């Protein structure tokens, strides 16, 4: 083999890895751009529309797009563009906040379960098995039915169900790391258990949970929209993408497609962006590992 061939053989995999890494970063950057635009539009909604999302104008019902109403109006004369922006506010906020509590609780429980093992691990895993035995949507809808409609009920229902996935992910990582020489050195060095778990173990296992959180936000948006579509989610007149689709369904056959299609597209675009972020983060962390 010539010297040039040897150099090509060594450099080739590096070049392929670099190109692959750029493609992964493109996915991540594209996802951040999409979600960033959606979030900024929701945050600055008062600057992007002069209409209130709940004000009704019965003299301008079911109008098509115009300079006055960019996306038209619904059957009550409410501006669709305004309702899309403000609906994104509540849906994105609730979907994100509903990830925070399960992420923290699940990470802590999973880390402790994986590190200590024994009876604590058995109890945690049996509870997790019971929760996982029920379909996610069925369990969340059942809890919301028990708690009642509203933001607080949705947050509580999602938190009660979602922490299990984070606990299982973190526990699997903790079971591997707890047996490493690094952890043995910490224990021999007299480092306290609490410090070992939360200062050294958790930072090394939380990355996979964070990656999963991106897909969990997508799932939460689906739950929130579904609940609102069936009248069990955000309480009217607060705008919400799910309730907008439900309100527009009776008029779909009459040719007023935008009442359902526009909020559905908002859900699809936002979920697509979050999925790209999750895939990008997973690929970046996989390369580092």
C-alpha positions in Angstrom: 0.0 0.0 0.0 1.4 3.4 -1.0 1.9 6.3 1.4 -0.9 8.2 -0.2 -3.3 5.3 0.2 -2.4 5.0 3.8 -3.1 8.7 4.4 -6.4 8.5 2.6 -7.4 5.5 4.6 -6.7 7.3 7.9 -8.2 10.6 6.9 -11.3 9.2 5.1 -13.2 8.2 8.3 -12.3 11.5 9.9 -13.8 13.4 6.9 -16.9 11.2 6.9 -17.3 11.9 10.7 -16.9 15.6 10.1 -19.5 15.7 7.4 -21.9 13.6 9.5 -21.3 16.0 12.4 -22.1 19.0 10.2 -25.4 17.3 9.1 -26.3 16.6 12.7 -25.6 20.2 13.6 -27.7 21.4 10.6 -30.6 19.4 12.0 -30.1 20.9 15.4 -29.7 24.4 14.1 -32.8 24.0 11.9 -34.8 22.8 14.8 -33.6 25.6 17.0 -34.5 28.1 14.3 -38.0 26.8 13.9 -38.8 26.6 17.6 -37.1 29.9 18.2 -39.3 31.7 15.6 -42.5 30.1 17.1 -41.5 31.0 20.6 -40.6 34.6 19.7 -43.9 35.0 17.9 -45.7 33.7 21.0 -43.8 36.0 23.3 -44.2 39.1 21.2 -47.8 38.4 20.3 -49.1 41.8 21.5 -46.7 43.5 19.1 -47.7 41.2 16.1 -51.4 41.8 16.3 -53.7 44.5 17.3 -56.6 42.2 18.1 -57.5 40.5 21.3 -57.8 36.7 20.9 -61.1 36.6 22.8 -62.8 39.7 21.4 -65.8 38.9 19.2 -67.1 40.8 16.2 -70.3 39.3 14.8 -70.2 41.7 11.9 -67.0 40.0 10.6 -67.6 36.3 11.1 -66.0 33.6 8.9 -64.1 36.0 6.8 -61.1 35.0 4.6 -57.6 36.3 4.9 -57.3 40.0 4.3 -55.2 43.0 5.3 -57.5 43.5 8.2 -57.4 39.9 9.4 -54.3 38.2 8.1 -55.7 34.6 8.5 -59.4 35.5 8.6 -61.9 35.2 11.4 -63.8 32.3 13.0 -67.5 31.9 13.5 -67.5 34.4 16.3 -65.6 37.0 14.4 -62.4 36.4 16.4 -59.1 37.1 14.6 -57.4 33.8 13.8 -53.9 35.2 13.6 -54.3 36.6 17.1 -55.7 33.3 18.4 -52.8 31.3 16.9 -50.2 33.5 18.5 -51.8 33.6 21.9 -52.8 29.9 21.7 -49.1 29.1 21.1 -48.3 31.0 24.3 -50.4 28.8 26.5 -49.6 25.5 24.7 -45.9 25.9 24.6 -45.7 27.3 28.2 -47.7 24.4 29.6 -45.9 21.7 27.5 -42.5 23.0 28.6 -43.4 23.5 32.3 -45.0 20.1 32.4 -41.6 18.6 31.4 -39.7 20.4 34.2 -41.2 18.7 37.2 -41.0 15.1 35.7 -37.5 15.7 34.6 -36.3 16.8 38.1 -38.3 14.2 40.0 -37.5 11.4 37.6 -33.8 12.2 37.5 -33.5 12.3 41.2 -35.5 9.1 41.8 -33.7 7.3 38.9 -30.3 8.3 40.2 -31.1 7.2 43.7 -32.6 3.9 42.5 -29.7 3.1 40.3 -27.1 4.0 42.9 -28.5 2.3 46.0 -30.4 -0.6 44.3 -31.9 -3.0 46.8 -35.4 -2.6 48.2 -35.6 1.0 47.2 -34.9 0.1 43.5 -37.5 -2.7 43.7 -40.2 -0.4 45.0 -39.5 2.4 42.5 -39.4 -0.1 39.5 -42.7 -1.7 40.6 -44.4 1.6 40.8 -42.9 2.5 37.4 -44.2 -0.8 36.0 -47.7 -0.1 37.3 -47.7 3.4 35.6 -46.3 2.0 32.3 -48.9 -0.7 32.3 -51.6 1.9 31.3 -51.5 3.7 28.0 -50.1 7.2 28.5 -53.0 9.1 26.9 -55.6 7.0 28.7 -54.0 7.6 32.1 -53.5 11.4 31.6 -57.1 11.8 30.3 -58.4 9.8 33.3 -56.5 12.0 35.7 -57.7 15.2 34.1 -61.2 13.9 34.2 -60.7 13.3 38.0 -59.0 16.7 38.6 -61.1 18.7 36.3 -60.3 21.0 33.4 -57.7 23.7 33.5 -53.9 24.3 33.4 -53.3 23.0 36.9 -55.0 19.8 36.3 -53.2 19.1 33.0 -49.8 19.9 34.7 -50.6 17.6 37.6 -51.7 14.8 35.3 -48.7 14.9 33.0 -46.3 15.2 36.0 -47.8 12.1 37.7 -47.4 10.0 34.6 -44.2 11.4 32.9 -41.6 11.1 35.7 -41.5 7.3 35.2 -39.8 7.6 31.8 -37.1 9.8 33.2 -36.5 7.6 36.2 -36.1 4.5 34.0 -33.6 6.3 31.6 -31.5 7.7 34.5 -31.6 4.5 36.4 -30.2 2.5 33.5 -27.3 5.0 33.2 -26.7 5.1 37.0 -26.4 1.3 37.1 -23.5 1.4 34.7 -21.7 4.4 36.3 -22.0 3.3 39.9 -19.6 0.4 39.3 -16.9 2.5 37.7 -13.5 3.1 39.2 -14.3 6.8 39.4 -17.2 6.1 41.8 -15.2 3.7 43.8 -12.5 6.3 44.2 -15.1 8.8 45.5 -16.4 6.3 48.1 -12.9 5.4 49.2 -12.0 9.1 49.5 -14.8 9.6 52.1 -17.1 11.7 49.9 -20.6 11.7 51.3 -23.4 9.7 49.6 -25.5 12.8 48.9 -22.6 14.6 47.3 -21.7 11.6 45.2 -25.2 11.2 43.9 -26.1 14.8 43.2 -22.7 16.3 42.5 -21.0 13.5 40.5 -23.6 10.9 39.5 -26.5 13.0 38.3 -24.4 15.3 36.0 -23.1 12.2 34.2 -26.5 10.6 33.7 -28.8 13.5 33.1 -27.8 14.1 29.4 -30.0 11.3 28.1 -33.0 12.6 30.2 -32.5 16.1 28.7 -32.6 14.6 25.1 -35.7 12.7 26.0 -37.3 15.9 27.3 -37.4 17.3 23.8 -39.6 14.5 22.5 -41.6 14.7 25.8 -42.5 18.3 25.0 -43.8 17.1 21.7 -45.9 14.5 23.5 -47.1 17.1 25.9 -48.3 19.4 23.1 -50.1 16.4 21.7 -51.8 15.7 25.0 -52.7 19.4 25.6 -54.2 19.7 22.1 -56.0 16.5 22.3 -57.6 17.3 25.7 -58.6 20.7 24.5 -60.1 19.3 21.3 -62.3 17.0 23.3 -63.3 19.9 25.7 -61.2 18.6 28.7 -58.2 20.9 28.4 -57.7 24.7 28.5 -60.9 26.4 29.7 -62.5 28.7 27.2 -62.3 31.6 26.2 -58.5 31.2 26.6 -57.2 30.4 23.1 -55.7 27.0 22.5 -54.7 25.2 19.3 -56.8 22.1 20.2 -60.0 24.1 21.0 -59.5 26.1 17.8 -59.6 22.9 15.8 -62.6 21.7 17.7 -64.4 25.0 17.1 -63.6 24.9 13.4 -64.6 21.3 12.7 -68.3 22.0 12.1 -67.4 24.5 9.4 -64.8 22.3 7.6 -67.4 20.8 5.3 -68.6 24.2 4.4 -65.2 25.1 2.9 -63.8 27.0 5.9 -60.7 24.8 6.0 -58.4 27.3 7.7 -60.3 27.1 11.0 -58.9 23.6 11.4 -55.9 23.5 9.1 -54.1 26.6 10.4 -53.9 25.5 14.1 -53.1 21.9 13.0 -50.2 23.3 11.0 -49.0 25.2 14.0 -48.9 22.0 16.0 -47.1 20.1 13.2 -44.4 22.8 12.6 -43.7 23.2 16.3 -43.5 19.4 16.9 -41.3 19.0 13.9 -38.9 21.7 15.2 -38.7 20.1 18.6 -38.1 16.7 17.1 -35.2 18.0 15.1 -33.7 19.5 18.3 -34.1 16.2 20.1 -32.4 14.3 17.2 -29.6 16.8 17.0 -28.9 16.7 20.7 -29.0 12.9 20.7 -26.5 12.7 17.8 -24.2 15.3 19.4 -24.1 13.5 22.7 -23.6 10.1 20.9 -20.5 11.5 19.1 -19.1 12.8 22.4 -19.7 9.4 24.1 
